[in-house]
Amino acid sequence: RFMDTGFKLGSCYYMVHNYKEAAECFEIAVAQEPKNLMYQYNCAQAWLNSGQNYERALALFDECSGHEDELPYIPMQKSKCLFYLGLRDQAQSVLEHIIQSTENEFVKKDSEALLQELRKQT
């Protein structure tokens, strides 16, 4: 199946930090199987890390919303997209909400660190 090939090729590109190529391969998989959570999440991560399409990354992370039990870093990654899109107040609000509401200590600690970094850059 090509979508599996696209996902596997995207994963290879991602592992060697070629995020733009990874995102393009993941997009093929997402187009063929739009409800696949892992395809969406990996595509969003690749676009975020590529620095080339924060809008698309944010849209994909939005599609993943509701699955934070499986992928607890979704809100934190959304906050990064918001920040890079110049929506700093929204990014900080998301992080503050995560810190107040999460029971996942790793996510809480990482969100606190990211919030400190964002505050330094504003």
Secondary structure as the mmCIF struct_conf table of DSSP 4:
data_model
#
loop_
_struct_conf.conf_type_id
_struct_conf.id
_struct_conf.beg_label_comp_id
_struct_conf.beg_label_asym_id
_struct_conf.beg_label_seq_id
_struct_conf.end_label_comp_id
_struct_conf.end_label_asym_id
_struct_conf.end_label_seq_id
HELX_RH_AL_P HELX_RH_AL_P1 PHE A 2 MET A 15
TURN_TY1_P TURN_TY1_P1 VAL A 16 HIS A 17
HELX_RH_AL_P HELX_RH_AL_P2 TYR A 19 GLN A 32
BEND BEND1 GLU A 33 GLU A 33
TURN_TY1_P TURN_TY1_P2 PRO A 34 LYS A 35
HELX_RH_AL_P HELX_RH_AL_P3 LEU A 37 SER A 50
TURN_TY1_P TURN_TY1_P3 GLY A 51 GLY A 51
BEND BEND2 GLN A 52 GLN A 52
HELX_RH_AL_P HELX_RH_AL_P4 TYR A 54 CYS A 64
TURN_TY1_P TURN_TY1_P4 SER A 65 GLY A 66
TURN_TY1_P TURN_TY1_P5 GLU A 68 GLU A 70
TURN_TY1_P TURN_TY1_P6 PRO A 72 TYR A 73
HELX_RH_AL_P HELX_RH_AL_P5 ILE A 74 TYR A 84
TURN_TY1_P TURN_TY1_P7 LEU A 85 GLY A 86
HELX_RH_AL_P HELX_RH_AL_P6 ARG A 88 SER A 101
HELX_RH_AL_P HELX_RH_AL_P7 GLU A 105 GLN A 121
#
